[in-house]
C-alpha cells in the first residue's frame, strides 16, 4: 500500500522462467525478466484506487493466475498541494481582476471631472 503522490519502485527477479508485469492504469510494463536478473521500474502513484498487476509474459500453465495488486490511498499532503495551487491560481486571477476594476472607474471619474 502506498500514498498518492509517492514514488513507487518495483524490483522483480524471476527464479524459474522468463516473466514480466504490467499495471494497465499506470501504463507501467516490464517484459523479459530473465531468471536471476532483477529489473526495476519506478513511477509516481498519482491515481487513487486498487490496481491489478498482471504477468505480461506467458510463463507456464499458471500464467493466468500470476497477479498482484497495487493499492494507492489518498494522501493529505498531495490533496493539500493540489488545493493550495488551485487557491493560489484563483487568488491571482482575483487580484488581476480587482486591479483592473479601479482603473476603469478612475478613468470615468477623470472624464466626469473634465466636463
SULJO-V93899 format. One record per helix or strand of 3 or more residues. SS is the DSSP state (@ for helix, = for strand). FROM is the first residue (numbers start at 1). LEN is the number of residues. Records with the same first field share a line. If there is no record, write none. Layout:
# SULJO-V93899
SS->FROM-LEN / FROM-LEN
This chain:
# SULJO-V93899
=->7-6 / 19-5 / 28-6 / 39-6 / 49-7 / 67-7
@->24-3 / 63-3 / 76-39
